[in-house]
Amino acid sequence: MVTKSSLIQPPRLAVWLVNLFTPYKQSDSILGDLIEEFSDLASKSGMAFARRWYWRQSVRTVAHLIGSGFLGGPWQIAGVVVLGFSLYFFCGGRLEEAVVAFLNFGRHPHDNPYYTWSQAQARIRLIVYGDLVGHLLLSLFIGCIVAVAVKGREMVAAITLAFVLWVPPMAFFLVWSARHGPFYPLQMIIPLSDSIMILFGGGIVRKIRSVAAPRTTPV
């Protein structure tokens, strides 16, 4: 049987975002306060108003949690961001080469005396896909590393590194395109996908630790 209380539920995506950035021991209390206020507003002003209010509060809460998480240990966050930045630029090429070699099964197309243009095109596609897959795997791995290094502030470190890796290239390409020529959106796909994978890596570590962490129960 569906009860009225079961229908009064806040937006799931907003709840998930708040829980993603909330310290483990404060998760139940923060989400509980938001849901309590949401239920009260829903009964007084309607679900539409309550959902809009919950989204506004969720954005403010996440922004506050990111800021407080960074200010709680700025040097630690900066250190893991530098580590992740260094791994991204110094290890990326080797990983991409390994992925291409793996996809190519260790065979070089020139070993074939009947090396054709279609095989050359296939190898070019292989290199491009290998480069992209290598970037994504490396970014996911780095996201996990920076998250592991800062317990309780996994997403703060991940989102900071994602910002550092994506925003400067985007600004550079926009300025360069404004001065020298047209802007090609394809140039931003790899930096953006890398940043997204870093966030995924941080989210994976955060989820694992959140499940394993003890929660405080209100008395």
C-alpha positions as CSV (number, residue, x, y, z in Angstrom):
1,M,0.0,0.0,0.0
2,V,1.4,3.4,-1.0
3,T,1.1,5.9,1.8
4,K,1.1,9.7,1.6
5,S,4.5,9.9,3.4
6,S,6.1,7.5,0.9
7,L,5.1,9.9,-1.9
8,I,6.7,12.9,-0.3
9,Q,10.3,12.3,-1.3
10,P,12.9,14.9,-2.3
11,P,14.7,14.7,-5.7
12,R,16.9,11.6,-5.7
13,L,19.7,13.3,-7.7
14,A,19.8,16.2,-5.2
15,V,20.0,13.7,-2.3
16,W,22.7,11.8,-4.0
17,L,24.8,14.9,-4.6
18,V,24.5,16.1,-1.0
19,N,25.4,12.6,0.3
20,L,28.4,12.5,-2.1
21,F,30.1,15.5,-0.5
22,T,28.9,15.1,3.1
23,P,31.3,13.8,5.8
24,Y,30.4,10.3,6.8
25,K,29.5,11.0,10.4
26,Q,27.3,14.0,9.4
27,S,25.5,12.4,6.5
28,D,22.4,11.2,8.4
29,S,22.0,14.5,10.3
30,I,22.4,16.8,7.3
31,L,20.2,14.7,5.1
32,G,17.7,14.3,7.9
33,D,17.4,18.0,8.5
34,L,16.9,18.7,4.8
35,I,14.2,15.9,4.4
36,E,12.4,17.1,7.5
37,E,12.2,20.7,6.1
38,F,11.3,19.4,2.7
39,S,8.4,17.4,4.1
40,D,7.1,20.4,6.0
41,L,7.2,22.6,3.0
42,A,5.6,19.9,0.8
43,S,2.6,19.7,3.1
44,K,2.2,23.5,3.3
45,S,3.2,24.8,-0.1
46,G,3.1,21.8,-2.4
47,M,5.6,19.4,-3.9
48,A,6.7,21.7,-6.7
49,F,7.7,24.5,-4.3
50,A,9.4,22.0,-1.9
51,R,11.4,20.4,-4.7
52,R,12.7,23.7,-5.9
53,W,13.6,24.6,-2.4
54,Y,15.4,21.3,-1.9
55,W,17.5,21.8,-5.1
56,R,18.5,25.4,-4.0
57,Q,19.4,24.1,-0.5
58,S,21.3,21.1,-2.0
59,V,23.4,23.4,-4.2
60,R,24.2,25.7,-1.3
61,T,25.0,22.7,0.9
62,V,27.3,21.2,-1.6
63,A,29.1,24.5,-2.2
64,H,29.5,25.0,1.5
65,L,30.8,21.4,1.9
66,I,33.4,21.9,-0.9
67,G,34.6,25.2,0.5
68,S,34.8,23.9,4.1
69,G,36.5,20.7,2.9
70,F,39.2,22.6,1.0
71,L,39.7,25.1,3.9
72,G,40.0,22.3,6.4
73,G,43.2,21.1,4.8
74,P,44.3,23.3,1.8
75,W,47.9,22.1,1.7
76,Q,46.8,18.5,1.7
77,I,44.4,19.1,-1.1
78,A,47.0,21.1,-3.0
79,G,49.5,18.3,-2.5
80,V,47.3,15.6,-3.9
81,V,46.3,17.8,-6.8
82,V,49.9,18.4,-7.7
83,L,50.5,14.6,-7.4
84,G,47.5,13.9,-9.7
85,F,48.6,16.6,-12.1
86,S,52.1,15.1,-12.3
87,L,50.8,11.6,-12.9
88,Y,48.5,12.8,-15.6
89,F,51.2,14.4,-17.7
90,F,54.2,12.2,-17.0
91,C,52.5,8.8,-17.1
92,G,49.8,9.4,-19.7
93,G,52.0,8.7,-22.7
94,R,53.3,5.4,-21.4
95,L,49.8,4.2,-20.6
96,E,48.5,5.2,-24.0
97,E,51.3,3.3,-25.7
98,A,50.6,0.2,-23.6
99,V,46.9,0.4,-24.5
100,V,47.7,0.7,-28.2
101,A,50.1,-2.3,-28.0
102,F,47.5,-4.3,-26.2
103,L,44.8,-3.6,-28.7
104,N,47.2,-4.3,-31.5
105,F,48.1,-7.7,-29.9
106,G,51.9,-6.9,-30.3
107,R,51.9,-7.0,-34.1
108,H,53.1,-4.2,-36.2
109,P,51.3,-3.8,-39.5
110,H,54.5,-3.3,-41.4
111,D,55.3,-7.0,-40.6
112,N,52.8,-7.8,-43.3
113,P,54.3,-7.4,-46.8
114,Y,50.8,-6.7,-48.2
115,Y,50.2,-3.8,-45.9
116,T,47.3,-1.9,-47.6
117,W,45.8,1.5,-47.2
118,S,42.8,0.1,-45.4
119,Q,45.2,-1.5,-42.9
120,A,46.9,1.9,-42.4
121,Q,43.5,3.5,-41.7
122,A,42.8,0.8,-39.2
123,R,46.0,1.4,-37.5
124,I,45.3,5.1,-37.3
125,R,41.9,4.4,-35.8
126,L,43.6,2.0,-33.4
127,I,46.0,4.7,-32.2
128,V,43.2,7.3,-31.8
129,Y,41.1,4.9,-29.8
130,G,44.0,3.7,-27.8
131,D,44.9,7.3,-27.0
132,L,41.4,8.0,-25.8
133,V,41.1,4.7,-23.8
134,G,44.5,5.4,-22.3
135,H,43.4,8.9,-21.2
136,L,40.2,7.6,-19.7
137,L,41.8,4.8,-17.8
138,L,44.6,7.0,-16.5
139,S,42.1,9.7,-15.4
140,L,40.0,7.1,-13.5
141,F,43.1,5.7,-11.8
142,I,44.3,9.2,-10.8
143,G,40.9,10.1,-9.5
144,C,41.0,7.0,-7.3
145,I,44.5,7.9,-6.1
146,V,43.8,11.5,-5.1
147,A,40.6,10.3,-3.3
148,V,42.4,7.6,-1.4
149,A,45.0,10.2,-0.2
150,V,42.4,12.5,1.5
151,K,40.0,10.5,3.6
152,G,36.7,12.3,4.1
153,R,37.3,14.8,1.4
154,E,37.6,12.6,-1.6
155,M,35.3,14.6,-3.9
156,V,36.8,17.9,-2.9
157,A,40.2,16.6,-4.1
158,A,38.7,15.1,-7.2
159,I,36.7,18.1,-8.2
160,T,39.7,20.4,-7.6
161,L,41.9,18.3,-9.9
162,A,39.2,18.0,-12.5
163,F,38.9,21.8,-12.5
164,V,42.6,22.3,-12.8
165,L,42.9,19.9,-15.7
166,W,39.9,21.2,-17.7
167,V,39.4,24.9,-17.1
168,P,42.9,26.2,-18.1
169,P,42.9,24.3,-21.5
170,M,39.4,25.5,-22.2
171,A,40.4,29.1,-21.5
172,F,43.5,28.7,-23.6
173,F,41.6,27.3,-26.6
174,L,38.9,30.0,-26.4
175,V,41.5,32.8,-26.3
176,W,43.6,31.2,-29.1
177,S,40.5,30.7,-31.2
178,A,39.4,34.2,-30.7
179,R,42.8,35.5,-32.0
180,H,43.9,33.0,-34.6
181,G,41.0,31.1,-36.0
182,P,37.8,29.0,-35.4
183,F,37.2,27.0,-32.3
184,Y,36.9,23.3,-32.7
185,P,34.8,21.7,-29.9
186,L,36.6,18.4,-30.5
187,Q,39.7,19.9,-28.9
188,M,37.9,20.0,-25.5
189,I,36.5,16.5,-25.6
190,I,39.6,14.7,-24.1
191,P,40.2,17.3,-21.3
192,L,36.5,17.2,-20.4
193,S,36.3,13.4,-20.5
194,D,39.4,13.2,-18.4
195,S,37.9,15.5,-15.8
196,I,34.7,13.4,-15.7
197,M,36.6,10.2,-15.2
198,I,38.6,11.8,-12.4
199,L,35.3,12.6,-10.7
200,F,34.1,9.0,-11.3
201,G,37.3,7.7,-9.6
202,G,36.7,10.0,-6.6
203,G,33.1,8.9,-6.5
204,I,34.1,5.2,-6.5
205,V,36.4,5.6,-3.5
206,R,33.9,7.8,-1.7
207,K,31.2,5.2,-2.2
208,I,33.3,2.4,-0.9
209,R,34.4,4.3,2.1
210,S,30.9,5.6,2.8
211,V,29.5,2.0,2.9
212,A,32.3,0.9,5.2
213,A,32.2,3.9,7.5
214,P,30.2,3.8,10.7
215,R,27.3,6.2,10.9
216,T,26.2,8.2,13.9
217,T,22.6,7.6,14.9
218,P,20.6,10.4,16.5
219,V,19.6,9.8,20.1
